[in-house]
């Protein structure tokens, strides 16, 4: 069932079926999904942060291909320490090129107020600030405790708002931490509530190491929504253990309409041992569009963007759909 507070979770419904005679009985069912969702492409940031640094020209080719998919939101880069994440050391140069493409909502990730100031000065005012719900990951990722990271939300919000932008707080290790183990729901809820109180405009729950499962997704979403009524909550899943798409589907069923994904399934967290790729944009688009949910993205264009990305990074991408070549084509049609 969709969350009652989400107005745009008006559904497409599955077809009820019932077995007869000796056939295996299949219960009537309703798969209630929103009419459309808003996908944020994170391949340019989360996808590239584990890779060797790419030339600016290669990144611009990737951006060109991604814009051609019809995606409305792109996380362009991250304003973090070049020493910590060398692959994103050219954030200012990337930001300077974004004006060549219209009709895209550009955002950038920051790790502290200094990074937020750099982003704003570079012309990117819509910011994402990562706060790890678990202290172990927070210290590995940002060099400070969760409480200290939360304490910076207000200043970063003021910088974003002062430049006419917005602030989304992404809560990393929202379900599990590679250092501390399972993150208590109450701890993630406390971070969410404190972030909104300090000025965050919206939230995103991150499954940083790809460990959560559908039931846990729904439980945490419900708890965060109850604590932060009226605040948009998105999701960011990794497919490390093969549950990313299932988690995305149940989140959408629960009324989530903002999801992150990465072209080709590229990506991972350099400060979370064992973390690997995000859910693949083409797989998310395929699953949702085939289920009657509009994404606004052209699947063939996303696959073309994956090919551009694969050439840029110089190795095979993990996306199953990309390796399969897209939708199934009947053999007779394929040989014509």
C-alpha positions, -999 to 999 in steps of 0.1 A, spaced: 0 0 0 13 35 -7 19 58 21 -13 78 28 6 111 29 20 108 -7 -5 124 -30 11 114 -63 12 77 -55 -19 72 -77 -16 39 -91 -14 16 -120 -29 -17 -109 -19 -53 -116 -44 -77 -131 -62 -99 -106 -59 -137 -113 -73 -167 -97 -65 -203 -103 -92 -229 -110 -95 -267 -107 -61 -284 -100 -41 -253 -111 -20 -236 -84 -42 -209 -69 -30 -173 -74 -46 -148 -51 -62 -116 -65 -37 -88 -61 -34 -51 -66 1 -37 -74 -4 0 -66 22 22 -81 26 60 -88 18 72 -122 54 86 -125 86 89 -106 116 113 -107 149 96 -112 182 114 -103 212 102 -123 242 99 -100 267 83 -123 288 114 -127 294 116 -90 288 83 -71 295 64 -103 329 79 -109 343 85 -74 359 50 -73 374 53 -108 407 66 -120 404 104 -128 389 109 -163 398 138 -186 372 166 -186 364 159 -222 353 123 -214 331 136 -186 315 161 -209 308 132 -234 291 113 -206 270 144 -196 260 149 -232 248 113 -234 230 114 -201 211 146 -209 200 129 -242 182 103 -221 156 128 -209 166 126 -173 155 157 -154 179 156 -124 216 150 -126 241 149 -97 270 165 -116 299 162 -93 311 166 -57 329 194 -40 351 174 -17 388 172 -9 407 164 -42 431 143 -21 403 122 -7 385 117 -40 409 124 -69 383 114 -95 363 145 -87 391 170 -83 378 189 -114 344 198 -98 348 235 -106 356 228 -142 326 205 -146 303 230 -130 315 257 -154 302 236 -183 267 228 -171 251 260 -185 254 245 -220 225 221 -213 191 234 -203 161 218 -187 182 198 -162 182 203 -125 218 201 -115 230 194 -80 263 187 -63 273 167 -32 292 184 -4 308 170 27 311 202 48 304 240 47 337 246 29 326 224 1 292 241 1 308 275 -3 329 262 -32 298 247 -49 279 280 -46 308 300 -59 310 277 -89 273 283 -96 257 251 -82 233 262 -55 212 230 -51 233 209 -27 233 174 -12 250 171 21 258 136 34 254 128 71 262 92 81 237 79 107 265 56 120 295 71 138 319 46 124 312 55 88 309 92 97 344 92 110 358 72 80 339 94 55 340 128 70 365 126 99 339 135 125 310 121 145 274 119 134 265 146 159 292 169 146 281 163 110 245 171 119 257 203 135 268 217 102 234 213 85 223 248 95 253 266 80 251 246 48 214 253 45 220 290 48 247 289 21 223 271 -3 193 292 5 213 324 3 223 315 -33 187 307 -42 191 269 -40 180 241 -18 195 215 6 189 178 6 204 158 34 214 123 23 215 100 53 242 75 46 244 41 64 207 46 71 202 9 75 237 -6 81 273 4 86 304 -16 77 320 -6 110 291 -4 135 267 -30 121 230 -25 119 219 11 124 189 14 148 158 29 132 156 55 160 191 67 152 183 74 116 151 90 126 169 113 150 193 124 122 164 130 99 145 151 124 175 172 134 184 178 97 149 191 89 148 212 120 182 228 110 169 237 75 171 207 52 145 210 25 143 173 18 158 139 28 173 109 11 179 75 28 211 58 16 217 21 17 255 27 15 267 -9 15 237 -25 -2 225 -46 27 189 -37 33 158 -56 22 122 -47 13 107 -50 48 134 -29 64 130 -3 36 93 1 44 98 1 82 124 29 80 105 50 54 74 49 77 94 59 107 111 88 90 79 101 74 61 100 108 90 120 123 92 145 94 57 150 80 54 168 48 91 165 39 100 147 7 120 115 13 139 99 -16 160 67 -16 195 57 -28 201 20 -31 231 -1 -39 228 -35 -55 258 -50 -37 238 -81 -26 213 -82 -54 184 -66 -35 186 -31 -50 158 -34 -76 135 -52 -51 141 -23 -26 134 3 -53 101 -14 -62 89 -17 -26 99 20 -20 79 31 -50 49 10 -38 52 28 -5 48 61 -23 84 72 -29 87 91 -62 124 103 -60 150 76 -66 188 77 -73 204 54 -99 237 53 -118 242 46 -155 255 11 -160 253 4 -123 286 22 -118 298 33 -84 303 27 -48 316 44 -16 354 47 -12 350 50 26 327 19 31 346 -14 27 326 -38 4 303 -12 -11 298 -17 -48 276 -4 -76 244 15 -74 212 3 -90 216 7 -127 196 35 -143 186 14 -173 174 -15 -151 153 9 -130 138 25 -161 131 -9 -176 114 -22 -145 93 9 -139 83 16 -175 73 -21 -181 52 -17 -149 33 13 -162 53 39 -143 65 69 -163 102 79 -157 106 104 -186 138 85 -197 143 68 -230 157 33 -224 176 31 -256 192 65 -249 202 53 -214 218 22 -229 237 44 -253 249 65 -224 260 33 -207 281 25 -237 297 60 -236 304 55 -199 319 20 -204 343 34 -230 352 63 -207 360 42 -176 377 14 -197 361 -16 -181 329 -36 -182 298 -22 -164 280 -44 -139 244 -38 -153 227 -70 -163 204 -52 -187 232 -35 -204 251 -68 -209 219 -84 -222 216 -56 -248 183 -41 -236 149 -55 -242 144 -90 -255 141 -91 -292 126 -122 -309 153 -141 -329 133 -139 -361 130 -101 -358 167 -97 -349 179 -115 -380 158 -96 -405 
